[in-house]
Amino acid sequence: MAGELEEAAREVIKALQDNEMQEALHTYVPESEERIRKFLESHPDIVELAREVRRIKEESLARLDELIDKAMRSLRSVNAIPHYAADVSEAREVVAKVVGTGRVVVMSKSMTAEELGIREHLESLGNEVWETDLGQLLVQLEGGKPMHAIAPAIHMTVRRVAELLRGRLGLEVNESMTPAEMVAKVRAFLRSKFITADVGISGANALAAEEGTIVLVENEGNIRMVTNLPRVHVALVGVEKLVPTILDAMKVVLVQAAFAGLYPPTYVSVIAGPSSTGDIGHKRVYGAHGPTELHVIIVDNGRRKARSDVVLSEQLRCVRCGFCQIVCPVWGQTANRWGGNTYGGPMGVLWTAITEGLEKGAALAELCLGCGRCDVACPVEIPLSRIIHDLKERYMESMGL
């Protein structure tokens, strides 16, 4: 465990010495925190809705095994194909079997897919894979990892973005162009990928077990392309995303969007099965203008084990809004270079403990300042600092201190 802490400390130092990252973070983070706080102060209804979402998540976790079984049945009833993956290898195996080789794959931003290494695995099998969220595409071009749950390229300046688009995609861009002009170039590039893609892979903000329905929230519009245009849609869903009903799922996504500073969200997609029509001969046919197949992979990867941990279980309420990251003074200097291989910041320490092992999470916890700002920020009132403190105690015990 001492080695894990030393590695984490090296990453923090590297982040502090990265002038490009520091410039980007110091420009974006204070502005984002202030904007979200002002919104929440003027919308007490959203704060109250967040308390209701906490109750929904607690009920869902208490009934998790039941909801998994119900979701599997409900997905079949809407002609979707459900799968269950206990760990990373099983999830990769299912996705690889569905996708095959030599395919063009488009992906919407999914931290679960990132956690499972889906893009890299599919590329190793000979597939052409593209992230379509603009920030996540930039991370792919950089060969790095997302630096925030909602804004993956938060660490990049305009100069760095122009350099990546020009050097990696061959687009005619320069740093004197406006962001709108750069976005237009990327839009044109990705259009050809959307149109030719064989498979679209998304995450899910919530999965309604009763109706077998996934709900996704976004602002860019790429998720609708990913889930509508290819003939096969694969959705990766952590078991903690299960809630009883569509109404519950909608409440979750609205709170997630609000605490991420993206309210009202531009698009909310509700997907129950593949596309279909009954307009010819009054016979239901699957595969109209959208996908002919919808595969939903429900992923455990440490989550069900964490449910039995009296401390870590509370992290399973997380809606992945990333507000705890924005208010964290350590994250504000390091972004996701502190928190684990996939996740970062306060929630990242805990998700790392769940998905990569308690030992690693406990080592990362040692770099937390214990200020408690994350507790106040969390919409579902996860006591992040208390859980991190518990991990610190476990770390010290493991070191014989």
Secondary structure, 3 states (H helix, E strand, C coil): CHHHHHHHHHHHHHHHCCHHHHHHHHHHHHHHHHHHHHHHHHCHHHHHHHHHHHHHHHHHHHCHHHHHHHHHHHHHHCCCEEEEECCHHHHHHHHHHHHCCCCEEEECCCHHHHHHCHHHHHHHCCCEEEECCHHHHHHHHHCCCCCCCCCCCCCCCHHHHHHHHHHHHCCCCCCCCCHHHHHHHHHHHHHHHHHHCCEEEECCCEEECCCCEEEEEECCCHHHHHHHCCCEEEEEEEHHHEECCHHHHHHHHHHHHHHCCCCCCCEEEEECCCCEECCCCCCCEECCCCCCEEEEEEECCCHHHHHCCCCHHHHHHCCCCCHHHHHCCCHHHHHHHCCCCCCCHHHHHHHHHHHCCHHHHHHHHCCCCCCCHHHHHCCCCCCHHHHHHHHHHHHHHHCCC
